[in-house]
Each structure stands twice: as structure tokens, then as C-alpha cells.
């Protein structure tokens, strides 16, 4: 039974002879396991039908504005986790002082990638929890370590596999590469939120985006383009400052730039989670994809 319900379960609104196991996060009605259909459902069947029939829910404009609204709601976590990545990057500079330069660089890169990926996974998990069960307090960062750490490895494997798939499409022609990139675009959110394996995440992403590729392109292209632009501008600015100002000031500026860059990346990640959740809500209660 759902932890959000009392010890004495109310009756299902559709099947009064059965106990409810969840409450619809949209209308508040209670539903039994049969009405729920799948473990992640947070909406009753009528609400799912209404959301599926809403043509604007997955429009690029709506997704972008709703993503920005999510960023506004989560700005403290976005900023805090981005600052944590910047400080970790600063700390890993100590690895470069090791007698073996190759080992130092490898440790620095792996630590930075692991920290960045882990904090991104936690942020996506946190947002997904609040989207699915409004008002439920997400797990804290320390409490989530048990799920975040294994998913760092899954995310790395998925990213490598996705890169091979998309690169193969780009080698053939631009259009197949773009098609494959859109087909696998939701895989990072699936790994972070559900903990599915690389192949299962890529497969589920491909199934979910059918019929919505152009809408996702209209959403992810502006968000991704903004991230790339921010990274290029901030990186060039950082390079210019580091070579022209005293070391202590350049360190502070470097932390600021890295925090801003990671915040821009977080906006894109929240857009992925939002698109993934809305596409999941459009899936039938029965026959839900499983990895």
C-alpha cells in the first residue's frame, strides 16, 4: 500500500469492493491495484485519458515554459548541486600534483565525471518524485546514495552505447543520426529516475518518442543549444580571465563559471525529466514497458 495513504485503506473509487493503493495526484480520487495498472502510476485512468487528449501538454512552447517553471521551483537545488560540482573540480586539482601525471589526470577526470553524473542523477530523481507525487518529500542526498552510485555506472554505459548508435547514424547520413539522437534522447532521464539498464533505457526511449520526435526536437534543440552557447561563452570568458588576473581571483571566477555552466546543464536535464514524465503518463495502464 502506498505510504501516502493511512493504515486503513479507503475503497477504490471505481471498484468499491477493493482497497485503494494510491491516490491520484491530479484529482485526489483513490484507485486499486487494478486501476493503477503499473507501479509508477500516479494518476487515475480518467485523468490519464484527459492528459493524453491534451494536445498542448507536449508542445515545445509548453514544455520549455514548464521546464523553466521547474527550474524556478528547484533553483536552490540547481544552484547548490552546481556549486558542489565546481568545488569538487577545484578539489580534484590536487590529483595533478601526484608523481605520476597520467594517473593524476585519470583520477581527476573520473572523479569529476562521477560527481557531475551522480549529482545530475539525484536532481532528476528529486524532480521526478515531486512531479509524480506532489507534496511528498524526496529523499535527501545522503539517503539517495544507495541508488545514485549504481546508476552512475549505468549512465556511463548508456552514454557510451548511445554515442555509438548516434555516431553510426551520423556516419551514414545526417537525418539518420538526428533520428537516432531524438530516439535515444530520453534515456538519461530513464536511467536516473528508474534505474533501468543501458539497453532497456534506450529501447524505452525509442518507444516513448514515437509520434513525438518533432515536438521533442522543438523542445530539446533550444534547451540544448542554450547549454552549448552558455558553455562556449563561459569557457572563453574563463580562459581570458585566468590568463589576465591574479590566481586567487581566477579561482573564484572559475568556481562561478563552472557553477553557471552546470546550472545551464541542469535546465536541459529537467526538460528531459519533464518530457519523460508526460510521455509516461500517456502510456496505457496495462502493457506498460518494462526493462
N, C-alpha and C positions, 0 to 999 in steps of 0.2 A: 504494500500500500504506500501511496505517496507520502513523503514526510510532511507535506504541506497540509494534509488532512488530519483530523482528530483521530484518537484511538478508536472511537466508534464511527465507522464509516457511514456516510449518508447513502441513500439509494441513488442508483443511476437515474438520470432524468428520462432516458429512453427506455430502459429496462428496469422498472421499479423493483423487480424481484432479485436483482443483483446489486452487490455492494459497489460503490464508486471507488475507483483507484486514482483518479486525477480530477482536477478542476480546470475547466477551460480558461486559459489566461486572457481570453478576449471577452467572453460573455459571462464567465463565472459558473456556468452550469456544470453539474457533476456527470462523469462518464465512467462506465465499467471497462474492464479489460477488452471486451468485445468491441466497444465503441472506440477505444483508443487505437487498437489495431497494431501499433508499434511502440516500442519503448520510449522513443524521443518525442512522441506527440504531446503537444501542449494545448491543442485546440480541439473542440468537438467537431463532429462531422459537418453540421450546418455552417459553422464558422469557416472550416476549411473550404467548403464549397463556395462560400461568398468571397473568400480571399482569392480562390482560383479564378473566379469570374471577374475580378477587379483588373481591368486592362492596364491601369496606371501603376500597379504595385511594382512592376519590374521595368518601368520606363526609365531610360537613362537619367532624365532630369530628376525624377522622384528618387532613384537610388542615390544619386550624388548628393542631393539635398539632405536625404535621411542619413547618409554617411556623415556629413558634416554635423548634423544634429547629434549623432552618436559621439563624435569627437568632442563636441561641446560638453556632453554629459560626462565623458570619461577623461576630460582634459588633465585632471590631476594624475591619473594613472599613466596616460600617454606621456606626459612630461616627466613624471618620476621614473618610469622604466627607461625612457630615452636617456635621461641623465645617468642612470645606473650603467647603461651600455657605455656612455662616454667615460665614466670613471674607471670602468673595467679596462677599457682600451688604454687609458693612461697608466693603470697599474701593470698591465702586461708588457709595458716598455721595459720593465726590469728583466724580462727574459732575454732581451737583446744584449744584456751585459754578460751572459753566460760565456764560458771559454769557447764553446762550440757554437759559432754563429748560425749554422744551419739548424741545429736543434733549437736555438733560441727563437729563430723566426718561425719554425714549425709550431712550437708551443704557443707563441703569441697569436698566430693565425687561428689555430684550433680553439684556443680559449676564447678569443673574440667571437668567432663564428658560433661556438656553443652557447655563449652568454646571450648573444643577439638573438639566436634562434629560440632559445629557451624563454626569454622574456617576451618575445613575439607570440609564442605559443600560449603563454599564460594570459596575455592580453586578449587574444582571440577567444580562449576558453571563457574568460571572465565576461566578455561582451555577449557570447553565445548564451551563457547561463541567464543573463539578465533579459535577453530577447525572448527566451523560451519560458522563463518563469519570472515575470516582473515582480519585483519586491523581494525575491529570495536572495539572501546574501551569498555572493560567490565565495568560494574557498580563498583563504589568504595565500600569499605567495609561498610561504613555508609549507603550508598544508598541501599545496599542489605539486610539490617537488616529485612526489612518487609517480605522478602521471606525466609531468613535464619532461623529466630526464629521459625516459624511454622514447618519447615522441621526438626528441631532438635527433636521435639516430634515424627514426622512421622518416623524419622530414628531410634529412640529408640524402637518404636513399631515394626517396621520391623525387627530390630535386634533380639528382643525377639522372634518374631514369627519364624524367620529363625533358631534361635538356637533350638527351639522346634522341627522343622521339621528335621533338620540335626541330632540332638541328637537321634530322633526316628529311623532314618536310621542307625545310628551307633550302636544302641542297637540291631537292627535286625542282621545286618552284616556290615562289613567294606565297601564292594562295594556299597550297597545302600546308606550308609552315604556319601561316596565320590561323588556318582552320584548326590545326593541332594545338596551337598555343591557346586558343579560346576553349577548345575541348578539355584541356587539362588545367585551365585557369583556377578552378575551384579546389584543386587537390590540396594546396597548402592549408586551406580552412578545414577540409575534411580530416586531414591528419591531426591538426591542432585540436579540433573540437571533439572528434570521435575516436581518435587514436587508431584509425584503420591503417593497414599496411600500404606500401607504395603502389602495388598493382591494384588493390581494391580501391584506393583513393582515386587513382587515375581513371579507373573504369567507372566509378560512381560519378565523377565529374563529367565524363563524356556523356553518360546517360542523362544527367540532370540538365545539361545545357542544350539538349536537343530542342530546337524551335526557339531558342533564346539567344543564339550566338550574336546576332546583330545588336540586340539590346545590351548584351554584356560588352560588346566592342564599344558601344557608345558610352558605357559607364567606365570601363577599365582603362580605355585609352586616355581620357582626360586625367583620371586619377594617377595612372602610371606615368603619363607624360609630365605631370606636375612633380612627381617624385624625381624623375630623371633630371628635370630642369633644376630642381632645388639642389640635388646632389652636385651637378656640374657647377652651378653658380657658387655654392658654398665652398666646394673644394678649391676652386680657383681663388676665391677670396681668402681662404685659409692659407694656401700656398704663398700668396702675396704678402700676407701679414707676417707669417712665420719668418720670412727672409728679411723683414724690414723693422721688426720690433724686438725689444729685449725678451729673453727667454721666459720669465715669469708671466709676462703679459700674453705671449704667444700660447702658453699652456692654457691659460684661462679662456682665450679666444678659441683655442682648439676644442675645449670641452663644450663651449657654447655652440660651435658649429656642428659638432657631432650630435649634440642633443637635438638641434634643429633638424638635422638630416634624418635622424631616427624618428622624429615626430612626423615628418613627411611620409616616411615609410609606413608608419602606423596608420595613417589615414587610408592608404591603399589596402592594408590588411583588414581594417574594419569594413571597408567596402566589400571585400571578399566574403567576410563572415555574414554580412547583411544579405548579399545576393544568395549565398548558400542557404541561409535560413529560409528565405522567401521561396526559393525553389523547392526546398524540402517540404514546406507547407502545402505545396501544390501536388505532392505525391499522394496517390490513393492510400487509404488507411490500410488496406490489405495489399500484399505483394510488394512491401517496402524493400528497397535494395539493401542487401546486407553483404559485408565483405568477409 
